[in-house]
């Protein structure tokens, strides 16, 4: 998933997407531990996508906080 696509989403959509990605990651880790899958690439990709979403959410929070603090 591209960062530009993530930036075009609202905060609510980002929180929902983060929750969905975490659920997918949990399921993949569970399958990996049960020996049903060996998709390490998918796990790495999901972790990176979660990090991108969290980074953009944090950027927006800090920008909103900086905007309020300067007034």
C-alpha positions as CSV (number, residue, x, y, z in Angstrom):
1,X,0.0,0.0,0.0
2,X,1.3,3.4,-1.0
3,X,1.7,6.2,1.6
4,X,0.0,8.6,-0.8
5,X,-3.1,6.4,-0.8
6,X,-3.1,6.3,3.0
7,X,-2.7,10.1,3.3
8,X,-5.9,10.6,1.2
9,X,-8.0,8.8,3.8
10,X,-9.8,10.3,6.8
11,X,-8.8,9.6,10.4
12,X,-11.7,7.3,10.9
13,X,-10.9,5.3,7.8
14,X,-7.3,5.0,9.0
15,X,-8.3,3.7,12.4
16,X,-10.6,1.2,10.8
17,X,-7.8,0.1,8.4
18,X,-5.3,-0.2,11.2
19,X,-7.8,-2.5,13.1
20,X,-8.3,-4.6,10.0
21,X,-4.6,-4.9,9.3
22,X,-4.0,-6.0,12.9
23,X,-6.7,-8.6,12.6
24,X,-5.1,-9.9,9.4
25,X,-1.7,-10.0,11.0
26,X,-3.1,-11.9,14.0
27,X,-4.7,-14.5,11.7
28,X,-1.5,-15.0,9.7
29,X,0.6,-15.4,12.8
30,X,-1.8,-17.9,14.1
31,X,-1.8,-19.9,10.9
32,X,2.0,-19.7,10.8
33,X,2.2,-21.1,14.4
34,X,-0.2,-23.9,13.5
35,X,1.9,-24.8,10.4
36,X,-0.8,-24.0,7.9
37,X,1.1,-21.3,6.1
38,X,4.6,-20.1,5.5
39,X,3.8,-16.6,4.1
40,X,6.5,-14.5,5.8
41,X,6.3,-12.0,3.0
42,X,2.7,-11.3,3.8
43,X,3.4,-10.8,7.4
44,X,6.3,-8.4,6.7
45,X,4.1,-6.5,4.3
46,X,1.3,-6.2,6.8
47,X,3.7,-5.0,9.5
48,X,5.0,-2.3,7.2
49,X,1.4,-1.2,6.2
50,X,0.5,-1.0,9.9
51,X,3.6,1.1,10.5
52,X,2.7,3.4,7.6
53,X,-0.9,4.0,8.9
54,X,0.4,4.6,12.5
55,X,3.0,7.0,11.2
56,X,0.5,9.1,9.2
57,X,-1.9,9.1,12.2
58,X,0.9,10.3,14.5
59,X,1.9,13.0,11.9
60,X,-1.7,14.3,11.9
61,X,-1.9,14.3,15.7
62,X,1.4,16.2,16.0
63,X,0.4,18.7,13.3
64,X,-3.0,19.3,15.0
65,X,-1.2,19.7,18.4
66,X,1.3,22.1,16.9
67,X,-1.4,24.2,15.3
68,X,-3.3,24.6,18.6
69,X,-0.2,25.3,20.6
70,X,1.0,28.2,18.4
71,X,-2.2,30.2,18.9
